Amino acid sequence: VFQEMAIDDCQFINGREKVRLVERHFYNRLQLFSFDSDVGHFVGFTPYREKQARYRNSLQDFMERKRAEEDTVCRHNYEAITP
């Protein structure tokens, strides 16, 4: 049995003032790559995923949308996400 999983995590510090989006991708419990809005780019954790991370980071339009998700996904849904 093989398992692939992606986790998107919105972290709120001091309400909406400091928001962090962390996206992580796993395969069989091994983290392959991640995106952290504080870092601002993808990081690969295996040789093949490092190559894919460099490719994704080179796509300017894609990276602009990915960085904007901090606002469009996390901040926009703050009221629905927080208790």
C-alpha positions as CSV (number, residue, x, y, z in Angstrom):
1,V,0.0,0.0,0.0
2,F,1.4,3.4,-1.0
3,Q,0.3,6.6,0.5
4,E,0.6,10.1,-0.9
5,M,-0.4,13.1,1.1
6,A,-0.3,16.9,1.0
7,I,-0.9,19.1,4.0
8,D,-1.6,22.9,3.8
9,D,-1.3,24.6,7.1
10,C,-2.3,28.2,7.9
11,Q,-0.6,29.5,11.1
12,F,-1.9,32.7,12.7
13,I,0.3,34.7,15.1
14,N,-1.4,37.7,16.7
15,G,-4.6,37.4,14.6
16,R,-4.3,38.4,11.0
17,E,-1.1,40.4,11.5
18,K,1.3,37.6,11.1
19,V,0.2,34.7,8.9
20,R,2.2,31.8,7.6
21,L,1.2,29.2,5.0
22,V,3.1,25.9,5.0
23,E,2.4,23.3,2.3
24,R,4.1,19.9,2.7
25,H,4.0,16.9,0.4
26,F,4.7,13.3,1.6
27,Y,5.0,9.9,0.1
28,N,5.0,6.9,2.4
29,R,5.8,9.1,5.4
30,L,8.8,10.7,3.7
31,Q,8.6,14.4,3.2
32,L,9.3,15.2,-0.5
33,F,9.1,18.9,-0.7
34,S,7.5,21.9,1.0
35,F,6.6,25.5,0.5
36,D,6.8,28.0,3.4
37,S,5.4,31.5,2.8
38,D,8.0,32.9,5.3
39,V,10.8,31.4,3.1
40,G,9.0,32.3,-0.2
41,H,10.0,29.3,-2.3
42,F,9.9,25.5,-2.5
43,V,12.5,23.2,-0.9
44,G,13.1,19.7,-2.0
45,F,14.1,16.9,0.4
46,T,15.2,14.3,-2.1
47,P,17.5,14.7,-5.1
48,Y,14.7,14.4,-7.6
49,R,12.4,16.8,-5.6
50,E,15.2,19.3,-5.3
51,K,15.3,19.4,-9.0
52,Q,11.5,19.8,-9.1
53,A,11.6,22.6,-6.5
54,R,14.1,24.5,-8.6
55,Y,11.9,24.2,-11.6
56,R,8.8,25.4,-9.7
57,N,10.8,28.3,-8.2
58,S,11.8,29.3,-11.7
59,L,8.1,29.8,-12.8
60,Q,7.5,33.4,-11.9
61,D,3.7,33.4,-12.5
62,F,3.2,30.2,-10.5
63,M,5.4,31.5,-7.6
64,E,3.4,34.8,-7.5
65,R,0.2,32.9,-7.1
66,K,1.7,30.6,-4.5
67,R,3.0,33.5,-2.4
68,A,-0.4,35.2,-2.7
69,E,-2.1,32.2,-1.2
70,E,-1.1,33.5,2.2
71,D,-3.6,36.2,1.7
72,T,-6.2,34.5,-0.5
73,V,-6.4,31.3,1.4
74,C,-5.3,32.0,5.0
75,R,-6.2,35.6,5.7
76,H,-9.4,35.4,3.7
77,N,-10.6,32.4,5.7
78,Y,-9.5,33.6,9.1
79,E,-13.0,33.9,10.5
80,A,-14.0,30.4,9.3
81,I,-10.7,28.7,10.5
82,T,-10.4,30.2,14.0
83,P,-12.8,29.2,16.7
